[in-house]
């Protein structure tokens, strides 16, 4: 049991932060801060679902640990003219 806890603490991040922006061609793009995890979606709901899937794909074998990692999402709002 201790080995599993240690593996989670050492190899899996505690929080993964994403920034979501509107895409010029429509929809949204999402990028993880500090990780090479990128995804997109036509709606915000689809983008968030794709973020969860991208995190699981990124951590491969560690799916059970990655599935429980909290995800923080920041929205980049367009500047007001």
C-alpha positions as CSV (number, residue, x, y, z in Angstrom):
1,X,0.0,0.0,0.0
2,X,2.8,2.4,0.9
3,X,4.4,1.8,-2.6
4,X,1.1,2.8,-4.3
5,X,0.8,6.0,-2.2
6,X,4.4,6.9,-2.9
7,X,3.9,6.3,-6.6
8,X,0.9,8.6,-6.7
9,X,2.8,11.3,-4.8
10,X,6.0,11.1,-6.8
11,X,4.7,10.6,-10.4
12,X,1.2,12.1,-10.5
13,X,0.7,15.8,-10.0
14,X,-1.6,17.0,-7.2
15,X,-3.5,19.5,-9.5
16,X,-3.3,20.1,-13.2
17,X,-4.2,23.6,-14.3
18,X,-5.7,24.3,-17.7
19,X,-6.3,27.5,-19.6
20,X,-9.2,27.6,-22.0
21,X,-9.4,30.2,-24.7
22,X,-11.7,30.7,-27.6
23,X,-10.3,29.5,-30.9
24,X,-10.2,31.8,-33.9
25,X,-11.9,29.2,-36.0
26,X,-14.6,28.7,-33.4
27,X,-14.9,26.5,-30.4
28,X,-12.3,26.4,-27.6
29,X,-8.7,25.3,-27.0
30,X,-7.3,24.1,-23.7
31,X,-3.7,23.9,-22.7
32,X,-2.2,22.5,-19.4
33,X,0.2,24.7,-17.5
34,X,3.5,22.9,-17.1
35,X,2.5,19.7,-19.1
36,X,2.3,18.9,-22.8
37,X,-1.4,18.3,-22.7
38,X,-3.6,20.1,-25.3
39,X,-7.1,19.6,-26.5
40,X,-10.1,21.4,-28.0
41,X,-13.9,21.2,-28.2
42,X,-16.8,22.9,-30.0
43,X,-18.5,23.7,-26.6
44,X,-17.2,24.3,-23.1
45,X,-18.8,21.1,-21.9
46,X,-17.1,19.1,-24.7
47,X,-13.8,20.9,-24.0
48,X,-13.9,20.0,-20.3
49,X,-14.8,16.3,-21.1
50,X,-11.8,16.3,-23.6
51,X,-9.5,17.7,-20.9
52,X,-10.3,14.7,-18.6
53,X,-9.7,12.3,-21.5
54,X,-6.4,14.0,-22.4
55,X,-5.2,13.8,-18.8
56,X,-5.8,10.1,-18.7
57,X,-4.1,9.6,-22.1
58,X,-1.1,11.7,-21.0
59,X,-0.4,9.6,-17.9
60,X,-1.0,6.3,-19.7
61,X,-0.7,3.4,-17.2
62,X,-1.5,5.6,-14.3
63,X,-5.1,6.1,-15.4
64,X,-6.5,5.2,-12.0
65,X,-4.3,7.8,-10.3
66,X,-4.8,10.4,-13.0
67,X,-8.5,9.9,-12.9
68,X,-8.6,11.3,-9.4
69,X,-6.3,14.2,-10.0
70,X,-8.1,17.5,-9.5
71,X,-8.2,19.7,-12.6
72,X,-8.3,23.5,-12.3
73,X,-9.6,25.4,-15.3
74,X,-8.9,29.1,-16.0
75,X,-10.9,30.9,-18.7
76,X,-9.1,33.5,-20.8
77,X,-11.7,36.2,-21.5
78,X,-11.4,38.5,-24.6
79,X,-10.4,42.1,-23.9
80,X,-13.1,44.6,-23.9
81,X,-12.7,47.4,-26.6
